[in-house]
């Protein structure tokens, strides 16, 4: 078993539980929604698997957020990031398996939310959409493009409005981009018409690549010292403990939450080609609202192809992408496909089982 013990104890105010935050967050927003409607969205492009190293197929280009091969010029649209609710009443989620990259982060009360990013595929709808938190500008700034969220505290909204992204805010949208789903309980019922949202901003550029990609088995070299992994157990708090199980037949990781399969609205279990686990610090400057420290460095693990390699992560600024480096100093390259980034607090639990 490979494990990672907490690097420090949680503050005394969270004693008796790994994290039991109880403060409510006031919601007040400022901002505006998108521009006028343009023609129909760019058609969805189904990325092709990369047969070898990135960019080795003549006449094809690498999808910037997946590393899979697509026709040149087929992914010129901007990326769409959205703040996705992960309360139990917000499940099942809509179109998580169509994402390129998802970040799971700790929020108040010990639960988690997602910053999900779509680009290679563009579903008609996504959700449920919820409010932002203080780390979100540092997460989404490297992508550019669009960020969608329902609102947030004034200070957090101001931080996001200052980021180099187009803000689409539910509380200020009067153009029909959002609606409340009757079959879902409020406030976990806000749905974004995602294809239409992107279609209104086709003047924005496509995102830059965020990770380095290799072959379908990028950790095969002995220098990575990758270890066989069948299960990834993670614990953000006593309230949230997701896990990933390796599915050799499908060559993907299958996600569970609190011991049960994590099923999206389509009925399919949430899955990912790559699972990137980062050990992160938590900044408590905003009272009971935790801010994941995204600018800095720390331990990292890349799980792909049924194995896991250890390394480090670094991020130089809010607009810089995350850089993954193996213990031998070489780049940690992902396999072409979608990626989940698990942002585990420095007092959380990370465990890899053979």
C-alpha positions as CSV (number, residue, x, y, z in Angstrom):
1,X,0.0,0.0,0.0
2,X,1.2,3.5,-0.8
3,X,-0.1,6.1,1.6
4,X,0.3,9.7,2.4
5,X,-0.3,10.8,6.0
6,X,-1.4,14.3,6.9
7,X,1.5,16.8,6.9
8,X,0.0,18.7,9.8
9,X,-2.9,18.5,12.3
10,X,-6.1,20.3,11.5
11,X,-6.8,23.4,13.6
12,X,-8.4,22.9,17.0
13,X,-11.6,24.5,15.8
14,X,-12.2,21.4,13.7
15,X,-11.4,18.9,16.5
16,X,-13.7,16.0,16.8
17,X,-14.0,15.6,13.0
18,X,-11.7,16.0,10.2
19,X,-13.6,19.1,9.1
20,X,-17.0,20.2,10.5
21,X,-17.5,23.7,9.4
22,X,-20.9,25.1,10.1
23,X,-20.9,28.7,9.0
24,X,-23.3,29.9,6.4
25,X,-22.1,32.0,3.6
26,X,-24.0,35.1,2.5
27,X,-24.7,35.3,-1.2
28,X,-24.4,38.6,-3.0
29,X,-23.2,39.1,-6.5
30,X,-22.4,41.6,-9.1
31,X,-21.7,41.2,-12.8
32,X,-23.4,40.5,-16.0
33,X,-24.0,37.8,-18.5
34,X,-22.9,37.3,-22.1
35,X,-23.4,39.0,-25.4
36,X,-25.8,38.5,-28.3
37,X,-26.5,35.2,-29.8
38,X,-24.4,34.0,-32.7
39,X,-24.9,31.1,-35.1
40,X,-25.3,27.5,-33.9
41,X,-22.4,26.1,-31.7
42,X,-19.3,24.6,-33.2
43,X,-20.2,20.9,-33.8
44,X,-18.9,18.5,-31.1
45,X,-15.7,16.8,-32.2
46,X,-15.1,13.3,-30.9
47,X,-11.3,13.2,-30.1
48,X,-9.3,10.3,-31.5
49,X,-7.0,8.2,-29.4
50,X,-3.3,9.1,-29.7
51,X,-1.4,6.1,-31.0
52,X,1.9,7.3,-29.5
53,X,3.6,10.5,-28.3
54,X,1.6,13.7,-28.6
55,X,1.7,15.2,-32.1
56,X,3.2,12.2,-33.9
57,X,0.3,11.8,-36.4
58,X,0.7,13.7,-39.6
59,X,-2.2,16.1,-40.4
60,X,-3.8,15.9,-36.9
61,X,-3.6,18.3,-33.9
62,X,-3.7,17.6,-30.2
63,X,-6.8,18.7,-28.3
64,X,-5.4,21.2,-25.8
65,X,-7.2,19.9,-22.7
66,X,-7.2,16.2,-23.6
67,X,-4.1,15.5,-25.7
68,X,-6.2,13.4,-28.1
69,X,-5.9,13.9,-31.8
70,X,-8.5,15.9,-33.7
71,X,-8.7,17.6,-37.1
72,X,-6.8,20.9,-37.2
73,X,-9.0,23.9,-36.6
74,X,-11.9,21.8,-35.2
75,X,-11.5,23.1,-31.6
76,X,-11.3,26.9,-32.0
77,X,-14.1,27.6,-29.6
78,X,-13.3,28.8,-26.0
79,X,-13.4,26.5,-23.0
80,X,-16.3,26.6,-20.6
81,X,-15.6,26.2,-16.9
82,X,-18.5,26.0,-14.4
83,X,-18.8,25.7,-10.6
84,X,-20.7,22.5,-10.1
85,X,-22.5,21.6,-6.9
86,X,-21.6,18.3,-5.1
87,X,-24.2,18.3,-2.3
88,X,-26.0,15.0,-2.1
89,X,-29.2,16.7,-3.3
90,X,-27.3,18.0,-6.3
91,X,-26.6,14.5,-7.6
92,X,-26.8,13.1,-10.2
93,X,-24.6,15.6,-12.1
94,X,-25.1,16.5,-15.8
95,X,-22.4,15.7,-18.4
96,X,-19.4,15.2,-16.1
97,X,-18.2,12.4,-18.4
98,X,-18.0,15.0,-21.2
99,X,-15.5,17.2,-19.4
100,X,-11.9,17.6,-20.2
101,X,-10.7,18.4,-16.7
102,X,-12.4,18.5,-13.3
103,X,-11.0,20.0,-10.1
104,X,-12.5,18.8,-6.8
105,X,-12.1,21.3,-4.0
106,X,-13.0,21.5,-0.3
107,X,-15.6,24.1,0.7
108,X,-17.3,24.9,4.0
109,X,-19.0,22.2,6.0
110,X,-16.4,19.6,4.9
111,X,-18.2,19.0,1.5
112,X,-16.7,19.5,-1.9
113,X,-17.5,21.3,-5.1
114,X,-16.2,21.0,-8.6
115,X,-14.6,23.4,-11.1
116,X,-15.4,21.5,-14.3
117,X,-14.0,22.4,-17.7
118,X,-15.6,21.5,-21.1
119,X,-13.9,22.0,-24.4
120,X,-13.3,18.9,-26.6
121,X,-17.0,18.0,-26.2
122,X,-19.8,20.5,-25.7
123,X,-23.0,19.2,-24.1
124,X,-26.3,21.1,-24.5
125,X,-26.7,21.4,-20.7
126,X,-24.5,21.1,-17.6
127,X,-25.2,21.4,-13.9
128,X,-26.2,21.9,-11.2
129,X,-24.4,25.2,-11.0
130,X,-23.5,26.8,-7.7
131,X,-21.6,29.7,-6.3
132,X,-17.8,30.4,-6.4
133,X,-15.2,30.3,-3.7
134,X,-11.9,32.2,-3.3
135,X,-9.6,29.6,-5.0
136,X,-11.6,29.5,-8.2
137,X,-10.0,32.5,-10.0
138,X,-6.6,30.8,-9.5
139,X,-8.0,27.5,-11.0
140,X,-9.8,29.0,-14.1
141,X,-7.5,31.8,-15.1
142,X,-5.0,29.6,-17.1
143,X,-7.9,28.4,-19.3
144,X,-9.3,31.8,-20.2
145,X,-12.6,31.4,-21.9
146,X,-15.8,31.4,-19.8
147,X,-16.6,30.8,-16.2
148,X,-20.2,30.1,-15.2
149,X,-21.5,30.2,-11.6
150,X,-24.6,31.1,-9.6
151,X,-23.2,33.9,-7.5
152,X,-21.1,34.1,-4.3
153,X,-19.9,36.5,-1.6
154,X,-19.1,40.0,-3.0
155,X,-15.4,39.6,-2.3
156,X,-15.3,36.3,-4.2
157,X,-17.3,37.6,-7.1
158,X,-15.0,40.6,-7.3
159,X,-12.0,38.4,-7.5
160,X,-13.5,36.3,-10.3
161,X,-14.6,39.4,-12.2
162,X,-11.0,40.6,-12.1
163,X,-9.7,37.3,-13.6
164,X,-9.1,37.0,-17.4
165,X,-12.3,35.1,-18.1
166,X,-15.8,36.0,-19.2
167,X,-18.2,35.7,-16.2
168,X,-21.7,34.3,-16.8
169,X,-23.6,34.7,-13.5
170,X,-27.0,33.1,-12.8
171,X,-28.1,35.9,-10.5
172,X,-27.6,38.5,-13.2
173,X,-28.7,36.5,-16.2
174,X,-31.9,37.7,-17.9
175,X,-31.1,36.2,-21.3
176,X,-32.3,32.6,-20.7
177,X,-28.9,30.9,-20.4
178,X,-29.9,29.4,-17.0
179,X,-33.1,27.8,-15.8
180,X,-34.2,25.9,-12.6
181,X,-35.0,22.3,-13.1
182,X,-38.4,21.4,-11.6
183,X,-37.4,17.9,-10.7
184,X,-34.5,19.0,-8.6
185,X,-34.7,20.6,-5.1
186,X,-33.5,24.1,-4.7
187,X,-30.9,25.5,-4.5
188,X,-29.4,22.5,-6.3
189,X,-31.5,23.0,-9.4
190,X,-29.7,25.6,-11.5
191,X,-28.9,24.3,-15.0
192,X,-26.8,26.1,-17.7
193,X,-27.6,25.9,-21.4
194,X,-23.9,25.3,-22.0
195,X,-23.8,25.1,-25.8
196,X,-25.7,28.3,-26.1
197,X,-23.4,30.0,-23.6
198,X,-20.3,29.1,-25.6
199,X,-22.0,30.0,-28.8
200,X,-22.3,33.6,-27.6
201,X,-18.6,33.9,-27.1
202,X,-17.0,32.3,-30.2
203,X,-14.8,35.4,-30.5
204,X,-12.8,34.1,-27.5
205,X,-9.7,32.0,-28.2
206,X,-9.3,28.3,-27.5
207,X,-7.5,27.4,-24.3
208,X,-3.8,26.7,-24.0
209,X,-2.7,23.2,-23.1
210,X,-2.6,22.6,-19.3
211,X,-0.7,19.4,-19.0
212,X,1.9,17.4,-20.9
213,X,0.7,14.3,-22.6
214,X,2.5,11.1,-23.7
215,X,1.4,7.6,-24.8
216,X,-1.5,5.6,-23.5
217,X,1.0,4.2,-20.9
218,X,3.0,7.2,-20.0
219,X,4.4,5.8,-16.8
220,X,5.9,2.6,-18.3
221,X,9.6,3.8,-18.0
222,X,11.4,2.3,-14.9
223,X,12.5,5.8,-13.9
224,X,9.0,6.7,-12.8
225,X,9.0,3.9,-10.3
226,X,5.2,3.6,-10.8
227,X,3.4,1.1,-8.6
228,X,0.4,-1.0,-9.5
229,X,-2.8,0.6,-8.2
230,X,-6.3,-0.9,-8.1
231,X,-7.9,1.6,-5.8
232,X,-7.4,5.3,-4.9
233,X,-8.9,6.3,-1.5
234,X,-9.1,10.0,-0.7
235,X,-10.6,11.8,2.3
236,X,-11.3,15.6,2.2
237,X,-13.2,15.4,5.5
238,X,-15.5,13.2,7.4
239,X,-18.2,14.3,5.0
240,X,-16.4,13.6,1.7
241,X,-14.3,10.6,0.9
242,X,-14.3,9.8,-2.9
243,X,-12.5,6.8,-4.4
244,X,-11.4,5.6,-7.8
245,X,-11.2,2.0,-8.9
246,X,-9.2,0.8,-11.9
247,X,-11.2,-0.8,-14.7
248,X,-8.7,-2.8,-16.8
249,X,-11.3,-3.7,-19.4
250,X,-12.2,-0.1,-20.1
251,X,-8.7,1.3,-19.3
252,X,-10.3,3.9,-17.1
253,X,-10.7,4.9,-13.4
254,X,-14.3,4.5,-12.1
255,X,-15.4,7.0,-9.4
256,X,-17.3,6.4,-6.2
257,X,-18.4,8.8,-3.5
258,X,-18.8,7.8,0.2
259,X,-18.7,4.2,-0.8
260,X,-21.3,4.2,-3.6
261,X,-20.8,4.4,-7.4
262,X,-20.9,8.0,-8.6
263,X,-23.5,8.0,-11.4
264,X,-24.1,11.0,-13.6
265,X,-27.6,11.8,-14.9
266,X,-27.1,9.6,-18.0
267,X,-26.8,6.6,-15.7
268,X,-23.2,6.0,-16.5
269,X,-20.6,5.9,-13.7
270,X,-18.2,8.9,-13.7
271,X,-14.9,7.8,-15.1
272,X,-11.5,9.3,-16.0
273,X,-8.4,8.4,-17.9
274,X,-6.1,10.3,-15.5
275,X,-6.4,11.0,-11.8
276,X,-4.1,13.7,-10.6
277,X,-3.9,13.9,-6.8
278,X,-2.3,17.1,-5.3
279,X,-1.5,17.7,-1.6
280,X,-2.5,21.4,-1.0
281,X,-2.5,23.9,1.8
282,X,-5.7,25.5,3.1
283,X,-5.8,29.3,3.8
284,X,-8.4,30.2,6.5
285,X,-8.2,34.0,5.9
286,X,-11.9,34.0,4.9
287,X,-13.2,32.7,8.2
288,X,-15.0,29.4,7.8
289,X,-14.7,29.4,4.0
290,X,-11.5,27.4,3.1
291,X,-9.3,28.7,0.3
292,X,-7.3,26.0,-1.4
293,X,-3.8,27.4,-2.0
294,X,-3.2,26.9,-5.7
295,X,-0.1,29.1,-6.3
296,X,2.9,27.3,-4.8
297,X,4.0,23.7,-4.9
298,X,3.6,20.4,-3.1
299,X,3.4,16.6,-3.5
300,X,1.7,15.1,-6.5
301,X,0.6,11.7,-7.7
302,X,-0.4,10.7,-11.2
303,X,-2.5,7.6,-11.6
304,X,-3.0,6.3,-15.1
305,X,-3.1,2.9,-16.8
306,X,-3.5,1.0,-13.4
307,X,-0.3,2.4,-11.9
308,X,0.7,5.5,-9.8
309,X,3.8,7.6,-9.9
310,X,4.9,10.1,-7.3
311,X,6.2,13.6,-8.0
312,X,5.6,17.3,-7.3
313,X,3.3,20.0,-8.5
314,X,4.0,23.7,-9.0
315,X,2.1,26.7,-10.1
316,X,3.9,30.0,-10.4
317,X,1.0,32.4,-10.6
318,X,-2.8,32.6,-11.0
319,X,-2.5,32.5,-14.8
320,X,0.1,29.7,-14.9
321,X,-0.9,26.1,-15.5
322,X,0.0,23.4,-13.0
323,X,3.3,21.7,-13.8
324,X,3.8,18.1,-12.8
325,X,7.3,16.8,-12.3
326,X,8.4,13.2,-11.5
327,X,10.7,12.3,-8.7
328,X,13.5,11.8,-11.2
329,X,13.1,15.4,-12.5
330,X,11.4,14.5,-15.8
331,X,7.9,15.7,-16.7
332,X,4.9,13.6,-15.5
333,X,3.0,13.1,-18.8
334,X,-0.7,12.2,-18.8
335,X,-2.3,9.7,-21.1
336,X,-4.6,11.3,-23.8
337,X,-8.1,11.5,-22.4
338,X,-10.0,13.3,-19.6
339,X,-8.5,14.2,-16.2
340,X,-9.7,14.6,-12.6
341,X,-7.6,16.7,-10.3
342,X,-8.2,16.0,-6.6
343,X,-7.1,18.9,-4.4
344,X,-6.6,17.1,-1.0
345,X,-6.0,19.3,2.1
346,X,-2.7,18.8,3.8
347,X,-4.5,17.2,6.8
348,X,-6.5,14.9,4.5
349,X,-5.8,11.2,3.6
350,X,-4.4,9.9,0.4
351,X,-4.1,6.1,-0.1
352,X,-3.2,4.0,-3.1
353,X,-3.9,0.2,-2.9
354,X,-2.4,-2.4,-5.2
